């Protein structure tokens, strides 16, 4: 948990944060719920034994910048916002070389490893298509 506290210090949004709680049932990445009076966030460590960290950071930085541009242009948010750290990066590296990212959290929302029905799959495809056409 000491390492998590060090990562928290790299995000100005998380100053005076209490200890994050493990969140979700992911089996690849480590995910934590961070609760503050101003709102809730998800802090996630991407498993660097599974993902190539430099490639991940490059690809996701491109994606997160595109999503940010889309949101600013259309006023629509397709995914939870990925927040930048104090250095303006979307990821913070720890001593072991794993990338951490911070996202807004929306209570009551769900994510699925496998879509439970066609309607949800259709809505996901439509959202991806709208973004792709942007």
Secondary structure as GFF3:
##gff-version 3
##sequence-region A 1 134
A	DSSP	alpha_helix	2	8	.	.	.	ID=ss1
A	DSSP	three_ten_helix	12	14	.	.	.	ID=ss2
A	DSSP	beta_strand	21	22	.	.	.	ID=ss3
A	DSSP	beta_strand	30	36	.	.	.	ID=ss4
A	DSSP	beta_strand	39	46	.	.	.	ID=ss5
A	DSSP	alpha_helix	53	74	.	.	.	ID=ss6
A	DSSP	beta_strand	82	83	.	.	.	ID=ss7
A	DSSP	beta_strand	92	93	.	.	.	ID=ss8
A	DSSP	beta_strand	99	104	.	.	.	ID=ss9
A	DSSP	alpha_helix	118	133	.	.	.	ID=ss10
###
